Structure formats: C-alpha cells, structure tokens
Amino acid sequence: MLSTPLKIIGLFICTVFLTNCKKEGCTDETALNYNPKANVNDFSCTYAGEPYIGTYGVTDTLQITMLTEISKIYQKVSIVGTNSDTLYLMDYRNTDDDLIILMEGSGFNVPEQEIWGGQIIYGHGLFRNDSLFYEIIGPGYDNRGRGSK
C-alpha cells in the first residue's frame, strides 16, 4: 500500500497535469480573437461587426427613375447581428425589410436581395467613427443614407 506522502505527491502531479490541459480562450473560429490552442471557452470572443451594432439617426434619400420620384426621410436605423461578418440593417426605409450586410473591415457590402414589391437591390457602405454611410441601388433605384449613433 502507498504511503500518505506518495499519495499526496501523486495527487499533486495529477492536479498539475489536468490543470495544464485546460487552456482557456476564445474557441469560436469565426471570432477575431480565436485561439486554436484554447479548449475551454472563456467568453472573451470579439467579432468584426460589434463596434457598429446600434441605432443610427439616418437621413435617407431615395430616387426612383421610373416614377421620377425623389423622397427624403429621416429614420432610425438599427444595426444588429450575432456573428463575425454578417449584420442586419433593420426596418430598411421604414418598411419591414431587414437587409443583410456583410462586413469587410469598417466597410460592408449589401449582397443582392429582394425587398418590397420584388425590387432587387444591392450596394455598399461604411462605418466611420460613430457614423453610417450607405448606397443601395437596383434597376431605376438609387438610395443613399447617412447618419450617426
């Protein structure tokens, strides 16, 4: 039978070995600070879109060529999202449409998508400091917006 000192030494070695196996860090591969050596998530993950999430007061100008219509509205635009590069521009032009925006640094692309009335649109934009700028276009459709948090 093992003596008490040997049991204590054995327990100490097992504790050290098991403790060293647990490497804490960000375990989400889509995060900016992903740590491939981490095997325990410490909830420290950060994502590309996080600084831009929020509500912006936007002056939005829309020109529809077919209708020779120019409209200017002031609206609140919310940017929401949960993963590294995909965010959503909520309630686009005070409709129920939520546009997908794909982050690329502080800029973003609006991939081709359908909005009210079957209109296909696409575009781009950027965030600078606490401001949002975008241009969304489609056939006979030109929409520009700018505003700040």
Buried (B, 14 or more C-beta within 10 A) or exposed (E): EEEEEEEEEEEEEEEEEEEEEEEEBBBBEEBEEBBEEBEEEEEBBEBBBBEBBBEBEBEBEBBBEEEEEEEEEEBEBEBEBEEBBBBBBBBBBEEEBBBBBBBEEEBBBBEEBEBEEEBEBBBBBBBEEEEBBBBBBBEEBBBBBBBEB
